[in-house]
Amino acid sequence: MKITSRQNPKIAHFRALMRDRKARLEHGQFAVEGEKLFYEAIASGLKPENILITEKFSEKNSNFCQKAANLCNIDIISDDLAEYISDTKSPQGVFFSLPPLDKSLKLTTIYNSARIIALDGMQDPGNVGAIIRSCDAFGAGALLLSESCADVNSPKVIRSAMGSVFRLPVYRCGLAEFLPGVKEKGFTIIGATLSESAEKLGSFIIPAKSVIIIGGESAGISAEIIDLCDKQIYIPIKNAESLNAAVAASIIIYEQQKEK
């Protein structure tokens, strides 16, 4: 049967997952929209837990429906319910739920990685998603997110990161408590700052075992985290007053991942 009511529990559940971090934490799930991201997720070894497909989409994409039905339960919903669930103006017709991305990463993954990126207080979900994509593109070993960063499981982060969010190891933690243990494992902690003591990006070789910390859009890296840094770096620019956070991060990530 096709679901047509906003009061249906599955509709209420998906709408909450799309809009509320508290609901995502409570249910241990997050919701993703789109056929392309569905294929990216399963290619990365993730298994959807529930799928909602609009009637219009199902009529035009029978092959997708058959593949999806082999993985988990499918429910057909009316097109107006897709608009009710989605946080975009033009729903794609496919919604599915997954377990949280940042609970599957073991600490051994971090300790055995090289060239890690950490974000401190990066609150804009579009920037976090774009940085995840750059980390994946340039081969970062993992991404650390401070507790004040945007939720990696939010729809805007997922959309901005595209399929990269399913491939990159992500770990949410209290950086001030976590970084000392990373340093004990031999990692060099480098902060991106505008300090007078910061060194120009590219002026020295970044160690393979390194964590580069990039601060939030306006506040930058907190003083507590700067105190844990072994080095500080800056990006030299000429005319523009500053760079977008995601653009600056991408430049730094590229430089960190370069073969030396």
C-alpha positions in Angstrom: 0.0 0.0 0.0 1.1 3.5 -0.8 1.7 5.8 2.2 -0.3 9.0 1.9 -0.6 10.4 5.4 1.8 12.7 7.2 0.8 11.0 10.5 2.3 7.7 9.3 5.1 6.7 11.8 7.6 6.1 9.0 7.0 9.5 7.5 7.3 11.2 10.9 10.5 9.2 11.5 12.2 10.2 8.3 11.2 13.8 8.6 12.7 13.9 12.1 15.9 12.3 10.9 16.3 14.9 8.1 15.8 17.8 10.5 16.8 17.0 14.0 20.2 15.9 15.3 18.6 14.8 18.6 16.4 12.4 16.7 19.3 11.0 14.8 21.2 10.4 18.0 18.1 8.9 19.7 17.3 6.5 16.9 20.9 5.7 15.9 20.1 6.5 12.3 20.3 9.3 9.8 18.4 9.8 6.5 19.9 10.3 3.0 18.1 11.5 -0.1 18.9 10.5 -3.7 19.5 7.6 -6.0 23.2 8.5 -6.6 24.0 8.6 -2.9 22.1 5.3 -2.5 24.5 3.6 -4.9 27.5 5.4 -3.3 26.5 4.1 0.1 26.1 0.4 -0.8 29.3 0.6 -2.9 31.0 1.7 0.4 29.7 -1.4 2.2 26.8 0.4 4.0 23.4 -1.3 4.2 20.2 0.8 4.2 17.8 0.0 6.9 14.6 1.5 5.3 13.8 3.0 2.0 11.0 5.3 0.9 10.4 5.8 -2.8 7.8 8.0 -4.4 5.2 6.5 -6.7 6.5 8.6 -9.6 10.1 7.5 -9.1 9.1 3.8 -8.8 7.2 3.9 -12.1 10.2 5.2 -14.0 13.0 3.2 -12.2 11.9 -0.4 -11.8 15.5 -1.6 -11.9 16.4 0.5 -8.9 13.4 -0.7 -7.0 14.4 -4.3 -7.6 17.9 -3.8 -6.4 16.7 -1.8 -3.3 14.1 -4.5 -2.5 16.9 -7.1 -2.2 18.5 -5.0 0.6 15.7 -4.0 2.9 12.1 -3.0 3.1 10.7 -0.5 0.6 7.6 1.7 1.1 6.0 3.7 -1.7 5.0 7.2 -0.7 3.0 10.0 -2.4 4.9 12.8 -4.1 3.6 15.4 -1.7 5.0 13.4 1.2 8.5 13.5 -0.4 8.2 17.3 -0.3 7.2 17.1 3.4 10.2 14.9 4.3 12.8 16.6 2.2 14.7 19.7 3.3 15.1 20.7 -0.3 12.7 22.4 -2.7 13.0 19.6 -5.3 12.9 16.1 -3.8 14.7 13.4 -5.7 12.1 10.7 -4.9 14.3 8.3 -2.8 15.0 8.4 0.9 16.9 5.8 2.9 18.2 5.5 6.4 21.7 4.4 7.6 23.5 3.8 10.9 25.6 6.8 12.1 28.8 7.4 10.2 31.0 8.6 13.0 30.4 5.6 15.4 32.1 2.9 13.3 35.7 4.3 13.4 38.0 2.6 15.8 40.9 4.4 17.4 43.3 2.0 15.8 42.2 3.4 12.4 43.3 6.8 13.5 46.6 5.6 15.1 47.5 3.6 12.0 46.6 6.5 9.6 48.8 9.1 8.0 48.0 12.7 7.2 44.9 13.4 9.2 42.8 16.5 9.1 40.9 17.9 12.2 38.2 20.6 12.3 37.8 22.7 15.4 34.4 24.4 15.6 33.5 24.2 11.9 29.8 24.8 12.1 28.7 25.4 8.5 27.5 22.1 7.2 28.3 23.0 3.6 31.9 23.7 4.5 32.2 20.5 6.5 30.8 18.5 3.6 33.1 20.2 1.1 36.1 19.5 3.3 35.1 15.8 3.6 35.1 15.7 -0.2 38.6 17.3 -0.4 39.9 14.9 2.1 38.6 12.0 0.1 39.9 13.5 -3.2 43.4 14.1 -2.0 43.8 10.9 0.1 43.6 12.1 3.8 43.8 9.2 6.2 40.9 10.3 8.4 39.0 13.4 9.6 38.5 14.4 13.2 35.6 16.7 14.1 35.4 18.6 17.4 32.2 18.3 19.3 31.2 21.8 18.2 31.4 21.0 14.5 28.4 20.5 12.3 26.8 17.0 12.5 28.4 14.8 9.8 25.1 12.9 9.6 23.0 16.0 8.7 21.5 16.3 5.2 23.5 19.4 4.2 26.8 17.8 5.1 25.8 14.6 3.2 24.8 16.5 0.1 27.9 18.7 0.1 30.3 15.7 0.6 28.5 13.6 -1.9 29.7 10.0 -1.8 33.0 10.9 -0.1 31.2 10.9 3.3 30.7 7.2 3.0 34.4 6.4 2.3 36.3 8.7 4.6 36.9 7.6 8.2 35.4 10.3 10.5 35.7 10.5 14.2 33.9 13.1 16.4 35.7 13.8 19.7 36.8 16.3 22.2 40.0 17.4 20.5 41.6 18.8 23.6 41.3 15.3 25.2 42.1 13.3 22.1 45.1 15.1 20.6 47.6 14.4 23.4 47.1 10.6 22.8 47.7 11.2 19.1 50.9 13.0 19.9 52.1 10.1 21.9 51.7 7.9 18.8 54.2 10.1 17.0 52.0 12.5 15.2 53.0 16.2 14.6 50.1 18.5 15.4 49.9 21.5 13.1 47.4 24.4 13.4 46.3 26.6 10.6 46.4 30.1 12.2 47.2 33.8 11.4 49.7 34.0 14.2 52.9 35.9 13.7 54.8 32.8 14.6 53.0 30.7 11.9 55.1 29.4 9.0 54.1 29.8 5.4 52.4 26.7 3.9 54.9 25.0 1.6 58.0 26.3 3.4 58.6 23.1 5.2 57.9 19.4 4.6 54.8 18.2 6.4 55.5 14.9 8.1 53.4 11.9 6.9 52.3 11.3 10.5 50.6 14.7 11.0 47.3 16.1 12.1 46.5 19.5 10.6 43.9 21.5 12.5 41.6 23.9 10.7 39.4 26.3 12.7 35.9 27.5 12.4 34.7 30.1 9.9 35.0 33.1 12.2 36.7 32.1 15.5 39.5 30.0 14.1 41.2 27.4 16.3 40.6 27.7 20.0 43.4 28.8 22.3 43.3 25.5 24.1 43.9 23.6 20.9 46.6 26.0 19.7 48.5 25.2 22.9 48.7 21.6 21.8 50.2 22.4 18.4 53.8 21.6 17.5 53.7 24.1 14.6 51.4 26.7 13.1 51.0 27.4 9.4 49.3 30.0 7.2 48.3 30.3 3.5 49.9 33.3 1.8 47.4 35.3 -0.2 47.8 38.6 -2.2 44.8 40.7 -2.7 41.7 39.1 -1.2 41.2 39.7 2.5 40.5 36.0 3.3 39.5 32.7 1.8 36.3 30.7 2.3 36.9 28.1 5.0 36.4 25.1 2.7 38.7 26.6 0.0 41.4 27.3 2.6 41.1 23.8 4.0 41.3 22.2 0.5 44.6 24.0 -0.2 46.0 22.8 3.1 44.8 19.3 2.5 46.3 19.1 -0.9 49.6 20.4 0.4 49.6 17.9 3.3 48.9 14.9 1.0 51.6 15.8 -1.6 54.2 13.1 -2.0 57.5 14.5 -0.6 
